[in-house]
Amino acid sequence: MRRLPLVLALAASWSAAGSAQDSFSVLGGTQFTAGTYGGERTVSTASVSVGAMASVGRWRWWVTAPFVFQDAATVRTIGAGMLPVGGDTHTQPTGSSGGMMGGAGPAGMNDGGSSMTGHAGAGDPLLRVDATVWGSATAIGSVALYGAVKAPLASAASGFGTGQWDQAAGASFTRRLNRVSILADAAYWHIGRAPGDPYRNIATGALSVARALGRAGQHVYGSLHATTPFVEGSQGLVQLAAGWSRRDASRRVLSVTAGVGLTPTAPAVTLGAGWQWGLR
């Protein structure tokens, strides 16, 4: 998932005890992924994301915007992550949303299309709003409901988006048990699509466990992320990740993450880093 290190950095930040209820932070992340996503060609994607997060009482708003480099057109970005559109299970014709399949047959998809090789550009920004309905940022446990939207600002022809809006509704649960923190998250994504596009709405789920180290502010964590199939007849995405984070007294957070895909539609390898800098 393109936003995996950034999401884990936020999770590590939220798991830290004593967080201020009202705050404003800038944040970002870098990520590299490689995989076939169910196709025949390995697709490499590098991205840099920047954004901001504000917390006021029980409300939290955060927005991120990516810049992406990718060497093939067989993967597009949706609000829930990377959408595989190449390979034998994704050869159906598409509608008018910019040509999800690159306007070519299966061979064109698996080759990525000569006009789509080695290019860079802005991706779609993502806005998310959370409301804590039980507990608080400083409690040992909390439950939050959230909504998210991905705006179609990236050109669909560039391969970095679908040219459609995506919306999500979800819930998250956090629990702290001495030096261990647990974060569970589930969401349903409505994926914007034109008539004839083969992909469908998906459900996502994630479970992260963080453990505080002996040094103040440092955690190690692991995460399991899964989705229902993006396209009928294909497998859902399942990905396992692990990493380390450090949060100092000034609310500056740094994290590094490595992940592996457990299904063909997931990126085979994910490497990334995330950061957050509290301004107030």
N, C-alpha and C positions, 0 to 999 in steps of 0.2 A: 504494500500500500504506500502510495506516494507520501502521505502525511504521517506515517508511522512513527519516526523519531520525534517529530514535533508533538504528537499526541502523547507519547510516553514521557516526554519532558514535562508536559503539563500535568500528567498523572503523578509524576514524581514530586512536582511542586505542590499539588493538592494534598499529597499524603504527608507532607511535613507538618508537624504539630506547631501550633502557635501562629498560623498564617493570619495576616491582618484581614479583617472582613472587607474594608473599603480600600481599594488599591487600584493602581494603573501600571501596566507593564508593557514593554515592547518585547517581541519575541520573534524567533525565526528558526530555520533549520535547513540543513543540506541533506540530500539523499541520493544514493546511487542504487539502481535496481537492474537486474539482468535476468532474463528468462524467456521461454518460448510462449508462455501463456496459452498452451494448448495448440499452438501452431507448429511450424517446422523451422522457423528462423528464430534465432536468439535476438531479442530486442533489448538494447541498453538505453536506460533513461537516467539522466542526472537533473536534479532540480534544486533551486534555492528558493526558500519561502521566507517572507517577512510578514509581520502582522502586529497586532496589539490586542491586549486583553484588559478589561475593566471589571472590577467587582464592587458592587454597592449593595450592602446588606445581603439579602438572599438571591440577588441577581448577578449573573456573570455574562458579559458579552465578549466574544473574541472573533476576530476576522484575520484571515491569512490570504496572501496573494503569491502565487509561484511564478518563477521564470524557469522554463524547461528546455533541455536539450535532449533530442531523441534521434536514433539512427534508423528507425523504420516506422511504417504507418500501421502496423498490425495491433497497436494498443492505443486506446483513447482514454482520457481522464474524465471520470464522472465524480459526483460528490462523494461517493462511497470509496473511491480509489481508482485503480487501474482496470479498465474494461478491455478484456481480450477480444479482438475481432478478426483474428487470423486462424488458420488451421481448418481441419476437416469438419469440425462441428460448427463452424461459423461461416459457411459458404453461401448462406441465403442472400438474395439481393436485398438492398436497403432502400429506404425511402429518401427523402429530400434533405436530410440533416447533414449535408456537406459530404455525403459519400462515405459512410462508415467503413466500407470495404475498399476504399481507394479507387472506386470506379473500375475495378478490374475483376477478373475471375480468380479462382483459387491460387493460380500461379502468381498473379500480381500481388495478392495478399501476402503470400508467404515470402515473396521477395521484398516486400515493404514498398514497392513502387519506386522506380528510379528517381522520380521527382520528389520523393519524400525522405531521401536518405541524408542524414547528417544535417539537421536544421534545428533552429532554436527560436523561442518566442515566449510571450507571456501566456500563462495558463489562466484558468478560470478561478476567481476568488471565491472563498467560502466564508459565510457568516453563520455563527452559531450563538444562540442565547439559551442560557441555563437558568432555571429557577429551583432553588433548594426548597423542597416541600417538607423535609423532616431533618432535624439535626442542623449543623452549621459547619462553617469552615474549620472551626476549632474543636468540634465535638469528636467523640470517638467513632461516630458513625453518621452517615447522611444519605439521603435519597434526593436526587434531582431529576426533574423533567426538562427536556430541551427540544428545541426546534432548530433546524439548519436549512440553509438554502445555498445552492451553488449557482452563481450568475454566469450566463453564457457570453462572457466578454472575449474569450479566445476564439479565433477563427476555426470553424470545423474543418476547413480545407487544410489547415496547418497540421492537423493530427493531434493537437493538444486539448481538444474539447469536442463536444458533440453539437454545439450550437443550440442547445436546449437547456431550459431550467431544470434543476433537480431539487427536490424538497425532502426533508426527513423529519420524523418525530421519534424521540427516543427517551430512555431513562438510564440513569447511572446510579450505582450504589457503592459507597466507600465504607470501609470498616478498618479501624486500627486496633491491633491486638499486641500490646507491648511494643516490640520493635518491628512487627510485621504489619503491613498495610495491604488491603485487598481492594481492588477496583473492578467492578463488573459493569458492563455497558451493553445495551441492546437497542437497536433502532430499526425502523422500517423506512426504506428509501423509495420514493416515487421518482422514477427515472424518466426524464423528458425524452420523447422520441417522436419521429415522424412516421406516418403510415408506411408499413412494410419493414421498419427496422426490427431486427430479430431479438434484441435484448429486452429484458423485462424488469419489473420492480423487484427489489431484493430486500431480504432481512439480513442484518449483520449482528454479530455478537463478539464480545471480547472479554477476556479475563486476565487481569494483571495482578501480580503479587510482588511487592517491594519489601526488602528487609534492610533496616538501618544497620550500618557498619559501626565499628568502634569509634571512628572519627566523626565528629559532629557534622551533621548535614549531608553525609554521604549515604547512598543507598545502592543496592544492586536489585535488579528486577527482572522478571520474566513475564512474557505475555503470549497468549494464544488468541488468534483472531480468525474468525470464520464468516463466510457469507453463503447464502443460498445461491444456486446457479444463476449466472448472468444471462445465459441463453438456454432454452429448452434442449435437453439432450446432452448438455455438458456437465462437468463437475463444478461444485462450488469451490470457492477459494478457502484454503486453510493455511495459516502461516504461524510459525513459532519464532519469537524474538527474545533477546536477552540484552541487558545493558547495565550501565552504571550512571549515576547522577550525583551531582554535588550542589547543595544550596547553602549560600553563606548568609551572614547576619543581615546583609543589605538586600536580601531577596533576589540575588542573582543566581540563576540555575544554569548548569551546563550538564548535558547528557550525551552519551554515545550509545549507539544501538547496532546490533547485528541480527539479521533474521534469515530464516530459510523457509522455502515453500514446501508444504507437505502434499500438495496436489498439483497437477500439471498446469492449472489455470492461475496459480499463484506465482509471483516472481521467485525464481530459484534462489537468488541471493539478494539481500537488502543490507546496505551499510549506510549509516547516517549519524548525524549529530544535531542536537537541538539546544537552543539557549533561550533564556528569559531574563530580562533585566527590569527589576521593579523601580519605577520612577517616583512613586509615592505610596 
